[in-house]
Amino acid sequence: MSDHKEDFIIQPQINQDINPDSLPEFYKPLSRISTDVDFEKDGKQVSFIRVPHSRNDSAWGSILIPIVVYKNGTGPTILLTGGIHGDEYEGPIALSLLTRTLKLEQVQGRVIILPAVNLPALMNDSRLSPIDNLDLNRSFPGNRDGSPTQAIAHYLDKILLPLTDIVVDLHSGGKSLDFVPSIAMHRLNDKKQYDDTYKALMAFGAPYGFIHSEVDGDGTFDTTAENKGDVFLFSELRGGGTVSVEGVQVARNGIRNILEHFEIAELPKIKAPHWNARQTQVILDTSHSDSYVRALTEGIFEPFFELGHEVKKGKSIGRIHFMQNMNKKPVTIQAQHSGIIVGKRAMGWVSQGDCLAVIGNEIKG
Ligand SMILES: [Zn+2]
């Protein structure tokens, strides 16, 4: 029997000339997200980045996120992003308009525009992506092989940020918060990076400028870009789930001013009757641990102030009403320090831990 066993075994055909150790590895691109944009090519390219997203109703499906790239002459690279959160609209509107008005011949350097970075969130009108329930701005540095939100964060970190010198990331308060129209930066250890960022903050020309120490920077786009040495600015352009007329104008005017400040493009003044200033007006520090007033109980929050109002330490800024029990008195909320109300809760019902207000201190001189 044993003599014939060999007849029934198929022997693999081994080519003796090939050394398996020298075989090339299977090609694995840096990102699973692909694009037909050539970032080194001169010209204006209007296209998409393609995020693979296989699902029940779309085998081999993709999410196509719009991207517009201008490259002309020599100069720095600026990355302009909107829609990292899907319920913040002024940035996506301003950047969408920019792609229609900016002409290639006006550009010196490279302008990379993504008006709807987290497109699934925008299409769902929600802060987080409905696909994986993740906050893109808490998903950095991302994961090549992760969910769509993690893959987008990874693409920004590994593919776009290495090309970039300056980032302006346009946010608003979203459905739950409302902010004065503002441009913001973090305190940075590197003096040159801080000075360059501060000059850009001033040049943006918003009604308010915030400087704050990041208390929870892990996983944010901000910290990722700052650690690479970029100038990084981010905005808050009102919120509360609406589109602010002033907020859109502050965003459009600010981007125009920033392109001029870095000598990337000189655009005509934006027609903006509500806001077209060339310099940021009031600089506020929002670094204090008491800058953020939080709810300690649930109920309806009744604020006693509007945005931009000044409050004194110890004064009541609002109260929470217990709607389940009329025997319980409302709880009054006091300001823990003096300053200007720059952000406030936009939704009536609050839960324990929700941010009720943000108080900024004016920085003199
Ligand atoms: Zn946001």
Boltz pocket constraint, residues with backbone or C-beta under 6 A from the ligand:
constraints:
  - pocket:
      binder: B
      contacts: [[A, 84], [A, 85], [A, 88], [A, 171], [A, 172], [A, 173], [A, 174]]
      max_distance: 6.0
